[in-house]
């Protein structure tokens, strides 16, 4: 079965902002109300493309710049995706009349990366549930925290905003190179590298649950994981502190300000909620989500 409508924000992640599967979202200054299956998605967003030799060379350079112990994992991913795309590209010539095989390759080209994201999300489900229940014990479990950082790294790179931002920067730096065809694999290489770096340096961060008891609901967006040090001009920041809303009343903060928090729970004041909501709004690409129609209308007019 071809999974054509592909989400670049995990659909189930939006459930806490939805009621009966319906969520409010802000786009181009207007507020809409629809099912979560209809937002943050694009037809064939993860479709694999046939790669040129130059594309493979670029991916190989990215792999060589990655941590050594990740090279084999990156090579397996590239080999699998490139092989599926190549077979699909030549299917009509090498499999004339074999409609069943051609159909299977078409499904693989469309579904392979989507299925990979589903697997990563499945491993993260108990960790997200744990945080939403106020428990971060998994953070001291070596296996669980590997899954957690892998999820965080890939989730941050899979979005439409990051894809378009990276493609734009690379096109400006080298107009002769088209990264579009290889973004599927490059985003996972970068996401896995981010996850490993966070894991390796985890002693320099504190995982904090931000509780929001105020009447100001926390919002989320189509770029839900954001660096609080991000600069509006797009210049890469030198520091890292990741903010990730978990519900209208709760958010995760992976902070480098270890001494700023006593324990892993922190109660927000209303100005905190507004501050983090502005960060999500500024970092969003096209859509911002909330449990409150009136709140979205208010920030849409601001």
N, C-alpha and C positions, 0 to 999 in steps of 0.2 A: 504494500500500500504506500503510495507516494504521500509524504507529509509536506504539502505545498505551502501552507500558511505557517511560516516558521518564526517563532518568537526570539527576539534578541534580548528580551528580559524574561526571565523564568516566569511562566504564567502562574504557577502555584505560589510564587513569592508574593503576588499581589493580593492573595486571599484575605489577609487581615484588613485591607482597605476596602474590601467589597462586602456587599450585603446581598445574599441570594445570587451570588455570582456577578453582580452588577457593580461597576466602579465609576466614580466621577473622574474625569480627566480634563485637563486644561491644554488647549492647543490653539496657537495663533490668537490668544486673547479670549477665546470662547470656551465655555464649559459644556462638556458632553457627558452622557450617561450610557454605558454599554456593558456588555459582558466582557470579562477579562480575556476571553479567547480572541477578542477583536482588536486588542491594543498591543503596541510595541511589537509589531510583527511585519513581515514583508514576504511576499511570495518568493519561494526558492532562495531565501536569504543565504542559506548555507550550501547552495549548489556548488559542486566541485567543477573546476575548469581544467581543460587539457593544458598541460604546462609545456613550455619550450625549454630547450637546454639552458638558456639564459636564466629562466625562472628557477630551475633546479640549482644552478650555480649560486643564485642569490640566497636560496634557502640553505644551501650548504654553508655559505659564509655565516648566516645567522646561527646555524648549529655550532660552528666552530667557535663562535663568540659566546656560546652558552657554557654553563658549568660542565666540566668534563664528564661527570657521571650521568648527565642527562642526554648525552649525545645519542646513545643507543635508542632511547625512547623517542627522541625526535626523528631519528632515521626510520624507525618502524612506522611512525605516523605518516611521514612524507612518502615513504614507499607505498604504503597501503592506499593513500588518497590519490597519488599520482598514477598508480597502476589502474585503479578503478576508472579514473577520468580518461586515461589513454585507451583502455579497452572499449569504453563507451564511444569514444571518438571514432574508432575504426570498426565498430560492431557491424555496421551494414556491409562492409567489405569482407570481413573475415567470417561473418556468420550470416550469409545471405539466406533469407527465408526462415531463419530461426527466430520467430517473433517472441517466443518465451524467453530466450536468453537475452535478447535485446531489451525486453521489458524489465528483466531482472537488473540489468546494468543501468537502465534509466532510473530505477528505484534506488539503486546504490549511490548513484551520482547525487541524487536529491537528499537521501536520508542519512548518509554516512556521518556527516558532522552533527546533524540533529540528534542522531542516536548516541553519539559520544557525549554531547551535552546532557542528554537524559541520564546517562550512566553517572556522570560527575554529580549531577543534582541528586540522584538517588542516594549516593554516598553522603551527601550533605544534609539530607532531610532530618536525620536524628539530631544533628548538631544545631540546625536552625530551631527545631522544636525545643531543644534543651535551652537555648538562649531565650526563646520566647517564654519559657516557664521560669526564667530567672536563674538558671543553672549553667555554670561554665566549667564544670569538672572535667569535661573532655579536653580542656586546654592543657591539662597535665598528662594526658594520655598520648604517647608518641604516635601511635597509629592514627588515632582520631584527628590529631592536630595536623598531620600530613594531609589528610583528606580535606580538612578545613582550609588550609592555606592554598592547596591546589584549586579548590572551589573559588576562593576569593580572587586568586590570580586570573583564572580563566573568565570568571564572571565580569571582572573589570575590563577585560579586553574584547569580549564578544559583542559589545553593543554597537549599534549603528553610529553613534556619536564618535566612538573611538576609531572605528573603521574609517570613517570619512576624514577625521582629523589626521590620522596617520598617513592615509593615502595622499592627502593634500600636502602635508609637510614633505613627504618623499618625492612627490611630483615636482614641487618647487625646487628641491635640492638636486634632483636629477630627472628632468623632463623626458629623457629617452627611456626610462624604465617604467613599465606598467605593473604595479604591485597588485592590481585588482585580482588577477587570476590566481595568485598564490596566497591571498589573505587568509583563506581557511586555515592553512597550515601555519602560516606566520603568526597568526593571532594565538594559536595554541602553544607554539614555541615560546612566544613572549609571555603568555599567561603562566605557563609552567615555570619559566625562569623567575617570574615575579613571586610565584608561590614558594619556590625553593629559597629565594633570598629572604623572604619573610620567615620561613621556617628556620633557616640558619641563624637569623638575627633575632629570634623570638625573645631572647632574654632582654633585649633592648626596648621591648614594647609591653604595655599593660593592656589586657583585654578588659574593657569596661562596658557594663550595661547601663545605658542612660535611661532613667525612668522619667516619664513625662506625665505628671499628675495635673497639668494645667488644662485650661479650656482650649488651648491652641493645639490642634492635632498635628502630629508630625506627618509630613507629606513624603512621597518618594517620587522617583522619576525614571525616565528611560535610560539614565546613567545613574543607577542606584548606589554604586560604590564610588565615593569621591574622596580625593585627598584634600584635607582641610587647608593644606598649604598651596593649593592650586592657584595659579595666577590667571587673571582674566585675559591677558595677552597671549596665553598659550605657552609661555616660556616654562620649560620643565622646572619644577621646584627642587630645591636641594634636600628638603626634608619630607618625611612621610608620616601622615596620620590619617587613617582610613575611617570614614564615617559611613555607616550602612544602616538605614532605618529598617526596623523589623516589624513595626506596627504603628498605628497612630499614637500609641502610648509608650513605645520602647524603641531604642536604637542601640546598635553596637558601635563602639569606638575602639579602634586598635591604635593606642596612643603612644607616642614616643615621650610624652610628659609623665614619666613613671611617678615622680614625686608629687604630681599635682592631684593624685587620687588616693584616697585612703580606702583600700579594698577594691572590689570589682563592681560595686553598685554605686551609682551617683544619681541623685535626684535633681532634675532640671528645674530651673526657674523659668517663667514665661519668656524672658528675654533669650534664654538658651534655645528654646523651641523656635523662636523667630529667627535666630541666627542660623541654626542648622537648616531651617526651611529655605532661607535665602540661598544657602550654599547649594541645596538640591535644585532650586529654581534656576540659578545661574549656570549650573553644570548640565542641565537637561538639554536634550537635542530638539525634540519635538513635543514631548508629552510629559505632563506632571500629574500625579495621581493623588487622590485624597478620599477620605471617607465623608468629607463635608463639602457639599455643593457651595454653600455660602462662603466658606473660607477660600475655595478656589476662585470664586468670583471676585472676592476682595483682593487677592494677590494678583489676579489678572488685570484689575483696574489700576493697580499701583504702578 
